[in-house]
Amino acid sequence: MTDMPNFLPAINLLAEEKNLPRDVVVETVEAALAAAYKKDYSDKDQEARAELDQETGDVHLYVKKAVVDDDDIQNDHLEIGVTEAKKLDKKAVVIDVVAPTTDDETGEVVDEGTPAYMVELEVFPEDFGRVAAQTAKQVIIQRLREAEREIVFTEYKDKEGIVLNGSVQRVEGNLVYVDLGKATGVLFASEQIPGERYYTGQRLKVYVVRVEQTARGPQIVLSRAHANMVKHLFELEVPELEAGTVEIAGIAREAGVRSKVAVKSNAAGVDAVGTFVGGRGSRVQAVMSDLGEEKIDIIPYAENVEEYIANALSPTKVIKVELHEAEGKAIVRVPEDQLSLAIGKQGQNVRLAAKLTNWNIDIVSADESHVEAVAEAAATVDDATEGQEDSVIDAINSGVVGDPAEGIDPSMDEQATDGQTDALSGKEPEGDAEEPAK
């Protein structure tokens, strides 16, 4: 079509600027030209397509028409006489059209019917170049925008659940928009680290929570508070994770304050905790710096539940762990002087340990001076004494032991009493007394 502008330079420029595949831009332009033709020169129900010669830049327009008898043409846009049709396609015939039938209840097509015979022919509308350039402009822009959104959605949908580098584009109230390169993600207030401040141009590591397709294009929801962000940051610092030598068994996090990470080794002789901490703490320090100096406890995982719970309460020294499986509760005894350490500030330590182990944890103090053990021993002695007293009483009642009042001579009692009285008065006792030796 000689009056059409050459679209090739514009296509190449768009493909480069929008970072889109050239084929996608060409298809978009062809669809826009076909839509422009149908709007201004044809019927909305007509099948039309545009073909762009990628060597010369020429545009060719084609439409499809149903073959009918020469005398039965009712719409020139949709129908063509059989005589003209045979000039384009020797096989063109007139067919009695039968519309497809569908099930009234299910809406499924029951009979395909009989469609008309269609022929395709090229059309040369007058002054289409100028009109097409105006009409197709908005269509091209819209189609390109849709194509760009689809490409962005597909690309970032594959990045769900990983950490990306970005920079703060702008801050609007509680919302932070982060430039990810080809797209912009949003950091909602609930996904931000409490107390963290953001400013334009600030470099951040963000976790991609989900990517959703909306009417305005793909929405990329980011997070700085997600527990999995800690995991992926360690994956960047600990190559042994990818190798499978060590692994993360669980994470409990209170963003911006503290996290507990349970780790275990899958290879003999490999210290999982030391691997994650790194030389002089280099690895864990690198992760902490990306999280705003959030504290991170590296906990050795254990298959034994009691041991795992004790480890999770680190750095507290645990004396004993009692499990009540029916209630899903664990009672942990710790030294009196470490009770506050076990609970943590505002209950943070025990709360994170409970989240990490999936057990409800009750902290109970145990005095290291063994007061509890002494009390138990005293109770045992009391029980024994009570038993002895009961035995004596039973013996008396049965007559085995006589009454203490029985079998005592009253005169002996009186003599004893008199002797005690004389001794108290200083008198000599009455009766025969041995003469003192001269």
Summary of the structure (lengths in Angstrom):
residues: 438
radius of gyration: 47.3
end to end distance: 170.8
largest distance: 182.2
contacts: 1157
relative contact order: 0.05
helix: 41%
strand: 25%
